[in-house]
């Protein structure tokens, strides 16, 4: 049976390949380079584990990422335009990347050839694991037979509820990648300090600093608890996931601790999925990002 609409996302969504395939999502990959010359497609030419391994093994080498090209998006849109299948394309926040502009330019080129093509490009205003959760909400709308226009409207409604609460191994990569801004001002010149960061509506904001991984990861849990407490919605109205970088064991231990903390506070939650943060964000955070993504579900009672 033909899809009511098809979902496309750029590679910032950081969904596992098997899940992408299972949910019938098209992912347009970002590129990553360790030498400013050779750019490799994430999850095509270089796996995420290999990317992080190189970062760990080649300390002091700072990789760069590059957005998908107009041609990349054009190739992704073309088969659906030909078949008359509407498309929802979800892109990383425009404050971090020009990926959405590439998608919009590709859309214009497609419409020149297929004037009746339906392609809507959405600025997710979020990224990484949280963008993946948002993409999965689009899947839920599609699979529950919500109409194309109603799905677009609902996705626009929920995106402002998205938050990432995370910490990093150190500030080295944030400094090098120019993503540090207000976080640097907060930390000043304190040695061995680690930031706790909130991302909302496309921008990062400092949410505290501390020494030691245990303290900063605990602060991310406190930020999640504060967000849930301030909301008028129950926890089952939210999609929550853990994102980790190089260290899967640390990620699962953090997830298990967060789950038991939430349950001890009376929240009826049985599991939290865990996803690996990809290269698009990893180039700015370094190999040890760790935290949560949370967003309101598109469908809930």
N, C-alpha and C positions, 0 to 999 in steps of 0.2 A: 504494500500500500504506500502511496506517495505521502511524503511528509507535508503537514500543513504549512510548516515553515522550517527553514534550516538555520542552525546556529553556528556562527563562526566567531572565533576569538583569536587575538594575537597570543603569542607564546608566553606572555606575562601571566597567563591564567594558572600556570604551574599544575595542571591536572595530569595525573599519571596516564601514560599512553594507553594502557588497557582500559581505563575509565573513559577516555576520549573516544575510543573505538566502540565501547559498549553503549555509550550514550549518543553515538552518531553526531559528534561535534567535529568541525573542521578547525584545526589550529594552524595559524600562519606563524612560523617560527621567527624569533629574533635571531640575531647573529652575535657571536662573541669572538673576541680576538685577544691573544696574549702578546702579539708583536706589532699591532697596528697595521699589519699587511694582510695576513691571512685571516679572513672572517669565516667562521664555521656556523652552520645552522644548528641551533640548540635542539637537542633530541633527534637530530637527523645525522649531522656530521660529528657531533660530540655529545655524549651523554652527560647528565647532570653530575653523576658521581665522578666521572672523569674530570669534569670542570673543577669541582671542589678539590679533587686530589691534586690537580696542578696548582691550585691556589695554596694548598697546604705545603706541597713540596717545593714550590718556588716562591718562598717568602720574599717580599719586596718587589715582586712583579705584579703589576696591577692590570688585570684584564679590562677590556672595554666591551660594551655592547652596542649594537647598531639595530635600528628599527627595521621591520620588514619594508620592502620596496613597494612602489606602486604596482610594479609588474607582479610581485608576489600576491598581492591582494586581487589583482585582475584575474590571475589564474585560479584563485580560490572562488571568486564570484561567478566566473564564466559558466561552469556546468549548470548552475542553478538558474542563471538568467536564461540559458538555452531551454531548460526544461520547465520554465515558468514557475519555479518554486521560490516563494518569498524568502528573504534572508534577514536575520538580525545579526549584525556584526558588533561584537563588544570589544572595545579597545582600552588599553591601559590609560590612566589619567593623562590628560594632555599637558599637565604641569610637569610630568616626568619624561615625556617622549612625544615625538611627532608621528607616532604610529597611526593615530586616528586620521591625520591629514593625508597620509599615504592611502588609507582606506577610502577617504572621501574623493581623492583624485581618481582612484581606480573605479569607484562607483560612477563618476562622471563619464569616464571612458566607456564603461559597460553600457551606460544609458544611451550613448551615441549610436551603438550598434543594436541594442535591445531596448527600445524606448519604453516598453511595458514592464521591464524588470522592476521588481520591488526589493530594494536594498536599503535598510535603515542602519545607520552607523551610530552607535551609542558610546559616549564618553563615560566609561565606568566610574570615573573620579576616584578609582581605587586600583590596586594592583596585586600581584602575586597570589598567595593562597586565598585571600579575600576575593579577588577577581574570579578565581576558580569557583568559589561558593556562589558568586553572583551568576556565573555562567550556568551552574547546575540549577539555579532557580529558574533560569530561562528554559532549561530542559524540562523542569517540572511543569511549567506552564504549557509548553508544547505537548508533553505527554498526557496532560490532563485536558487536552483539546480546547484550551483557551484560544480565542481567535488571535490572529496576527496583531491587529491594532490594539486589542485589549492587553495582550502580552507586553507590547511596547510600553503602553501606559503604566502598567503595573511595575515593570522594570524601572521606569523613570521615578516612580513613587518610592521604591524601597532603597535606591542606591545611597541616599543621604544617611541611611541608618548604618552604613558600613563603617567599621572601625578595625584598625590593626593596633594591637598593643604588643610591643616587642622590645627586645634588647639585642645587643651585639657583643661579640667577644672583646672588642676594643674600638676606639674611634678612628683608627688608622685609615680604614677604607672609606668611611664617611667623609673624612677630611679630604682624601685624595680625589674622591668622586664629586666633591663640591656639594654634597647633600646635607651639610652639617648645620649651617646657618645658626638658628636660634639655639640649637643643641650645644654648639661650641661656646656660645655666649654664656650659657648656663654653667657649663663645666669649667670654664676659665682655663687656668693652667694646672689644674689638679692632676697629679700623676696617677696612673692606673685606675682612673675612674671610668665607669661604664654607664652609658645613658640608658634610660627607659624612654621609649618614643611612642607617641600616638600618631597614627595616620588617619585623617578624616577629610573627606571632600577634596582629595587630591594633594593634600599638603601634610608635611610632617611637623609635629609640635613636640617640644620637650615635656616629658612627664615625670622628670626626676633623674637623679644621678646617685650612684652608690659604688662602693668597692665590692668586688666579689660577685661571682655568677649567681650564687644562691640568693643573695639579697635582691639583685635586679630581676631575676626570674620571678621571685615572690611578688615583686611590685607589679609585674604584668598581670598576675592573678588578681591582685587587689584592684587594678584598673578594670578588669573584666567584671569583678563583683560589683564595683561601683556603677558600672554601666547598666548592669542588670537591675540593680536596686533602684536606679533613677527611672527606669523604663516602666511604663504602665502595662506592658505586655508580659506574659509569663514566659519562662525559659523555652517552652516548646514552640514558641512563635519565632525562635531564632535558629539560624544555622551557625554553628560554632565549629571551628577547626583549629588544629595546632599546625604551625609551620616550623620546619627546622631546616638546617643547612647541611653541613658535612656529617654531623654526628647523630646517626639514627638512634643509638642507644640513649643518648641524652634526651633526644626528642620524645621517645616513648616514656622515659622515666618522668619527664616534665608533664606529659599528657596524663599519665596515671595519677600523679600528685594533684594536678588541677581537677581531675574528675572526682577524686576522693574529697578534695576541699569543697567543691560545689555541692556534693552529696551531703557533706557534714553541715552545710549551711541550709539544708532543707530543699535544695533544688532537685527536682525529679528528672535526672539526666542519666542515661545508661551508658552512653559512649560518646567519644569525641574522635572524629576522623583525624588522621595525621598525614600531611603532605609535605613533600620536599620543596623548599623554596628554590626557584630556578635561577639561572644565570643572569637574567634581566635585572633582578634586584640584588643577587649575590655579588655582582661586581661593585656595588656600593656599600654593602654591609660587611663583606668579608665572609669567611667560611662558617661563621658561627651565629647566624641570626636565629632567634628563637622567640616564639610568641603565639598570639591568637589572631584569628580573623573572626569577626562576628557581624552578621547582617540579618535583618528581618526576612523571614521566609515570604516568598511571593504568595503562597497559599497556606492559610491557616485559619482555624475556626475562631 
